[in-house]
Amino acid sequence: MNTKAIEIVLTATVLLTVFAKSACDCGGYRLEIEYIRNCNSDNIVELSKNFSVALKQNCQMELRGCVTLYANITDAEIDYTVQKDTFKRSGKKNVCVQLENAPDEIVKVSEKLGVPNRCPFKKGTVCLDNKSINVSKYKLRMNVLVGHLKGKALMTTNAGKSCVEFSAKLDNVFVRAFALPTIHGR
């Protein structure tokens, strides 16, 4: 092995060792939530102030906090915008129609979390403390989402309106380790 190849292998090993210690999430991915919050003071559907999402080492997406519905909801339309860095997508969907046609996987996740997966939704509070979803099967696709993620959803229901927004950063520390400039020697 020549000197340049040895230098590259040693540099990569050092970087992986340093960054592997901080890669405490799913396969090197780290999710940092800047905020998840209600954006209207009179929401008909409201997230608790302590609502959070975390990506754990075992690829479990952990949800904490509660969702409160202040009225029975029989129909809902959601107007959303999501953005990843400079790519932006917006749309409008009928929530009840989407749930009726949801894939089995979405239904199973809803059941596991204890949240309704069909309309109508009954007035009440659902707390998600210590509930999680295994996202390991999406690990290979997560690189597409690496970057700054933002979103806002305005929901109009038969009982009133709600608004939720979020900002987060998904990072892959292993990719970042190899993207750093190499150490130049002789």
C-alpha positions as CSV (number, residue, x, y, z in Angstrom):
1,M,0.0,0.0,0.0
2,N,1.5,3.4,-0.9
3,T,1.8,6.3,1.5
4,K,-1.2,8.2,0.1
5,A,-3.5,5.2,0.5
6,I,-2.3,4.6,4.1
7,E,-3.0,8.3,4.9
8,I,-6.5,8.1,3.5
9,V,-7.3,4.9,5.4
10,L,-5.9,6.4,8.7
11,T,-7.8,9.6,8.2
12,A,-11.0,7.7,7.5
13,T,-10.5,5.5,10.5
14,V,-9.9,8.5,12.8
15,L,-12.9,10.4,11.4
16,L,-15.2,7.3,11.8
17,T,-14.0,6.7,15.3
18,V,-14.6,10.4,16.3
19,F,-17.9,10.7,14.6
20,A,-19.2,7.2,15.5
21,K,-19.2,8.2,19.1
22,S,-21.6,11.0,18.3
23,A,-23.6,8.9,15.9
24,C,-26.0,7.8,18.6
25,D,-29.0,7.5,16.3
26,C,-30.3,5.2,13.6
27,G,-27.3,4.1,11.5
28,G,-25.5,7.4,11.7
29,Y,-28.6,9.5,11.2
30,R,-29.4,12.2,13.7
31,L,-32.7,14.1,14.0
32,E,-32.6,17.4,15.7
33,I,-36.0,19.0,16.2
34,E,-35.9,22.8,16.3
35,Y,-39.7,23.0,17.1
36,I,-43.0,21.3,16.7
37,R,-45.7,23.7,17.7
38,N,-49.3,24.8,17.3
39,C,-49.5,27.9,15.1
40,N,-53.0,29.0,16.1
41,S,-54.1,29.9,19.7
42,D,-57.7,28.5,19.1
43,N,-56.8,25.1,17.6
44,I,-59.6,22.5,17.5
45,V,-56.8,19.9,17.5
46,E,-53.8,20.8,19.6
47,L,-50.4,19.3,20.4
48,S,-49.3,19.5,24.0
49,K,-46.5,22.0,24.7
50,N,-44.1,19.2,25.5
51,F,-44.8,17.3,22.2
52,S,-41.6,15.9,20.8
53,V,-40.2,13.4,18.3
54,A,-36.8,11.7,18.7
55,L,-34.8,9.2,16.5
56,K,-33.2,6.6,18.8
57,Q,-30.1,4.4,18.2
58,N,-32.2,1.3,17.5
59,C,-34.1,3.2,14.7
60,Q,-37.1,3.8,16.8
61,M,-38.9,7.1,16.2
62,E,-40.1,8.0,19.7
63,L,-43.1,10.2,20.2
64,R,-43.9,12.0,23.4
65,G,-46.7,14.3,24.3
66,C,-50.4,14.5,23.8
67,V,-52.9,15.4,21.1
68,T,-56.2,16.9,22.2
69,L,-59.3,17.2,20.1
70,Y,-61.7,19.8,21.6
71,A,-64.7,18.6,19.5
72,N,-65.9,15.6,17.6
73,I,-64.6,15.8,14.0
74,T,-66.5,14.2,11.2
75,D,-64.7,15.8,8.2
76,A,-61.3,17.4,7.8
77,E,-59.3,18.9,5.0
78,I,-55.6,19.6,5.4
79,D,-53.7,22.3,3.4
80,Y,-50.0,21.6,3.8
81,T,-46.6,22.8,2.8
82,V,-43.4,20.8,3.4
83,Q,-39.9,22.0,2.5
84,K,-36.5,20.3,2.4
85,D,-33.8,22.9,2.0
86,T,-34.9,24.7,-1.2
87,F,-37.4,22.0,-2.5
88,K,-40.9,22.9,-1.5
89,R,-44.2,21.0,-2.0
90,S,-47.7,22.1,-1.1
91,G,-51.1,20.4,-1.4
92,K,-54.5,19.9,-0.1
93,K,-56.1,16.6,1.0
94,N,-59.3,15.4,2.5
95,V,-58.1,13.6,5.7
96,C,-61.0,11.2,5.9
97,V,-60.6,10.1,2.3
98,Q,-56.9,9.6,2.8
99,L,-57.4,7.5,5.9
100,E,-60.0,5.3,4.1
101,N,-57.5,4.6,1.4
102,A,-54.4,4.3,3.7
103,P,-52.0,1.4,3.3
104,D,-52.1,-1.3,5.9
105,E,-48.8,-0.1,7.3
106,I,-50.3,3.3,8.2
107,V,-53.3,1.6,9.8
108,K,-51.0,-0.6,11.9
109,V,-48.9,2.3,13.0
110,S,-52.0,4.2,14.0
111,E,-53.3,1.3,16.0
112,K,-49.9,0.9,17.7
113,L,-49.9,4.5,18.7
114,G,-53.5,4.4,19.8
115,V,-54.6,7.2,17.5
116,P,-57.7,6.9,15.3
117,N,-57.2,5.7,11.8
118,R,-60.8,6.5,10.5
119,C,-63.2,9.3,10.6
120,P,-65.1,10.4,12.7
121,F,-62.6,11.4,15.5
122,K,-64.0,11.6,19.0
123,K,-63.4,14.6,21.3
124,G,-60.6,13.7,23.8
125,T,-56.9,13.4,24.5
126,V,-54.5,10.8,23.3
127,C,-51.0,10.7,24.9
128,L,-48.2,9.1,23.1
129,D,-45.6,9.0,25.9
130,N,-43.1,6.2,25.4
131,K,-44.7,5.1,22.1
132,S,-42.4,4.5,19.2
133,I,-42.3,3.4,15.6
134,N,-39.5,1.3,14.1
135,V,-38.2,3.1,11.0
136,S,-35.2,0.8,10.3
137,K,-36.7,-0.4,7.0
138,Y,-36.5,3.2,5.8
139,K,-32.8,3.7,6.8
140,L,-31.6,3.4,3.2
141,R,-34.0,6.1,2.0
142,M,-33.3,8.5,4.8
143,N,-30.4,10.1,2.9
144,V,-32.9,11.7,0.6
145,L,-34.3,13.6,3.6
146,V,-30.9,14.7,4.9
147,G,-31.0,18.5,5.3
148,H,-33.3,21.1,6.9
149,L,-36.9,20.1,6.9
150,K,-39.8,22.5,7.6
151,G,-43.6,22.0,7.4
152,K,-46.9,23.6,8.1
153,A,-50.4,22.1,8.1
154,L,-53.6,24.0,8.3
155,M,-56.6,21.7,9.0
156,T,-60.1,22.9,8.4
157,T,-62.7,20.6,10.1
158,N,-66.5,20.7,10.7
159,A,-65.7,21.9,14.2
160,G,-63.0,24.6,13.5
161,K,-59.5,25.0,12.4
162,S,-56.0,23.9,13.5
163,C,-52.5,24.7,12.6
164,V,-49.3,22.9,13.3
165,E,-45.7,23.6,12.1
166,F,-42.3,22.1,12.5
167,S,-38.7,22.6,11.8
168,A,-36.0,19.9,12.0
169,K,-32.6,18.9,10.7
170,L,-31.8,15.3,9.6
171,D,-28.0,14.7,9.4
172,N,-25.9,11.7,8.6
173,V,-22.7,11.9,10.6
174,F,-20.9,9.2,8.6
175,V,-21.5,11.1,5.3
176,R,-20.4,14.3,7.0
177,A,-17.2,12.6,8.2
178,F,-16.2,11.7,4.7
179,A,-17.2,15.1,3.3
180,L,-14.7,16.8,5.6
181,P,-11.5,18.0,3.8
182,T,-8.7,15.4,4.1
183,I,-5.6,16.1,6.1
184,H,-2.8,17.1,3.8
185,G,0.6,15.7,4.7
186,R,3.8,15.7,2.7
